[in-house]
């Protein structure tokens, strides 16, 4: 995968403007992940939900022989703008220096009424 951040646009922080997938790569699309544990319970706080959502992503990727480094695109859905600084910290905890293409949205609610965050990713592997 090749990440693109041309000098003709503002420098991104923690993400890339574009990600290029090799021609023969297998694309893997994950449904949006909530911060639900395997028994279906949501963590009571935002940080716990965000961490669990990223753990769920890691588990799904691992089931296909992939890891966080295979993520090419992320869409982040948060219900409260005030949680974004905490979310950035959690995201970095899982992605490290990997900076896939990314979009963050603040929305009024998610399908699960108590959910505070949902994360959707696309991954690719040759």
TARA-V903956 format. One record per residue. RES is the residue in three letters. SS is DSSP state (helix for helix, strand for strand, loop for the rest). PSI is psi as a letter, one per 20 degrees, with the letter a starting at -180 (* if undefined). Layout:
[[RES:SS:PSI] [RES:SS:PSI]]
//
This chain:
[[UNK:loop:q] [UNK:strand:p] [UNK:strand:q] [UNK:strand:p] [UNK:loop:m] [UNK:loop:q] [UNK:loop:i] [UNK:loop:i] [UNK:loop:r] [UNK:loop:q] [UNK:loop:p] [UNK:loop:q] [UNK:loop:o] [UNK:loop:j] [UNK:loop:r] [UNK:strand:q] [UNK:loop:h] [UNK:strand:q] [UNK:strand:p] [UNK:strand:p] [UNK:loop:p] [UNK:loop:q] [UNK:loop:h] [UNK:loop:j] [UNK:loop:q] [UNK:strand:p] [UNK:strand:q] [UNK:strand:o] [UNK:strand:o] [UNK:loop:p] [UNK:loop:q] [UNK:loop:p] [UNK:strand:p] [UNK:loop:r] [UNK:loop:l] [UNK:strand:p] [UNK:loop:r] [UNK:loop:h] [UNK:loop:j] [UNK:loop:j] [UNK:loop:p] [UNK:strand:q] [UNK:loop:q] [UNK:loop:i] [UNK:loop:r] [UNK:helix:g] [UNK:helix:g] [UNK:helix:h] [UNK:helix:g] [UNK:helix:g] [UNK:helix:g] [UNK:helix:h] [UNK:helix:g] [UNK:helix:h] [UNK:helix:g] [UNK:helix:g] [UNK:helix:g] [UNK:helix:g] [UNK:helix:g] [UNK:helix:g] [UNK:helix:g] [UNK:helix:h] [UNK:loop:i] [UNK:loop:j] [UNK:loop:k] [UNK:loop:r] [UNK:loop:a] [UNK:helix:h] [UNK:helix:i] [UNK:helix:i] [UNK:strand:p] [UNK:strand:h] [UNK:strand:p] [UNK:strand:p] [UNK:strand:p] [UNK:strand:p] [UNK:strand:o] [UNK:strand:q] [UNK:loop:i] [UNK:loop:o] [UNK:helix:h] [UNK:helix:h] [UNK:helix:i] [UNK:helix:g] [UNK:helix:g] [UNK:helix:g] [UNK:helix:g] [UNK:helix:h] [UNK:helix:g] [UNK:helix:g] [UNK:helix:g] [UNK:helix:h] [UNK:helix:h] [UNK:helix:h] [UNK:helix:i] [UNK:loop:c] [UNK:loop:i] [UNK:loop:p] [UNK:loop:m] [UNK:loop:r] [UNK:strand:q] [UNK:strand:q] [UNK:strand:p] [UNK:strand:p] [UNK:strand:q] [UNK:strand:p] [UNK:loop:r] [UNK:loop:h] [UNK:loop:r] [UNK:loop:r] [UNK:loop:h] [UNK:loop:o] [UNK:loop:h] [UNK:loop:i] [UNK:loop:p] [UNK:loop:i] [UNK:strand:q] [UNK:strand:p] [UNK:strand:p] [UNK:strand:p] [UNK:strand:q] [UNK:strand:p] [UNK:strand:r] [UNK:strand:q] [UNK:strand:p] [UNK:loop:*]]
//
